[in-house]
């Protein structure tokens, strides 16, 4: 298993807009080979910044890489636009191989 995460820092007064973008996007994930699950996580709100993490689980790292190189990936990300000033900087990617699960 492989976990792919992106951390986002949202401008707290506009956090609802960020969540709406995710709710309305055409993710294409359901039909991608190796895709297991997706979650959008909302973390703490500190000093006007709300932390979010997109968390997707894949059968393997290769399945995730194949997704990022696919037409479905381009379709899912091509129309996804976060309004200006909703995010405070670009997302930070983190990828993890699952070594223990219970």
N, C-alpha and C positions, 0 to 999 in steps of 0.2 A: 504494500500500500504506500501511497505517496500523498502528502498533504501540501497543497499550494495555498499560500496566504498572501494577501496584499493588505498592508496597514494604511489607513487613510486618516488624516486629521481634518475634521470638518469644523467650519465656523459654527459654533453652537446655535446662534439664532437662526441659522439656515440649514440645520441638520435634517429637518423634515424634508427639505427639497432633495437632499442627498439620498435619503431613503426612498423617496418617490422615484427618482431616476432608476434605482435598482428594481423597484417593483414593476416598472413599466418596460424594462428592457427585454429584448427578445434574445434570451440567453443561448438558445440552440443546444444546451448541454444534454438534454434528455436523450437525444439521438447520437451522442458521441460515444464511440467505443471506449470502454475503460472508465467512463465517468461513474462515480458512486453516489456522491451527494454534494450539496452546496448549502452553506449557511452564510448569512450576513450578520455579523455580531456587532452590537453597540456596547462600548465600554464606558469608561468614566468621562465625566464632563468636568474639566478643570480649567479655570481661567479663560473661559470662552472657547475652549477647544474640546470637541467630542471625538473620542477615538473609535474608529470602526475597523473591523477586519473582515475581509471576504475570505471564506474558508471552504476550499473544495477538496474533496477526497477522490483519489484516482486509484485504479487497480495497480498502476506502476508509474514510475517517473516517465517512462517512454510514452505511455498513454497521454500524460499531460503534455509532453513536448509535441506529440502528434496533433493534439488539439490546438496548441498555439500556432502550428504551421498549417492549419486547415482552413478551408473556405468557410466553414461554420464559425470559426473564431473571428475571421474578418467580418462576417455578417453580423455577429453578435456585438462586436466592438465598433463597427463602422457608424452605427446610428446612436450609440450611447454617448451622450454629451452632458457633462455636469455643468450647470450654469456657472458663469464667472464668479469668483469670490466665495463659492461654497466650500471649496477645499483650500487648505492652507499648505500648499506644496504638492508635489507629485506623490503617488503611492510608493510604498516600499515593499518590494517582493521578498518573501521568505519561502523556501521550499524544504520539505522534510521527508525523509524516508522513515516509515514507521518501523521501529525495531522491537517494540513491545506493545501488545494490546491485550486487554483483559475484559 
